């Protein structure tokens, strides 16, 4: 399956993938650049506890969770208010 990136950087997730992973409007996705240069896209669970599960590696899981949440806050309130 393929999709095209628009001039605004948007793309469409093919319907079979949306159906298989129950992806809908406002679903957050995490884009991960792997060491080999490939890109992996994973759905982000809206529950912070469920999203955190399985993230513990190299002892940095707490720092990563806090950094992710801070990035989300900054994206939602870029002026800090």
Buried (B, 14 or more C-beta within 10 A) or exposed (E): EEEEEEEEEEEEBEEEEEEEEEBEEEEEEEEEEEEEEEEEEEEBEEEEEEBBEEEEEEEEBEEBBEEBEEEEEEEEEEEEE
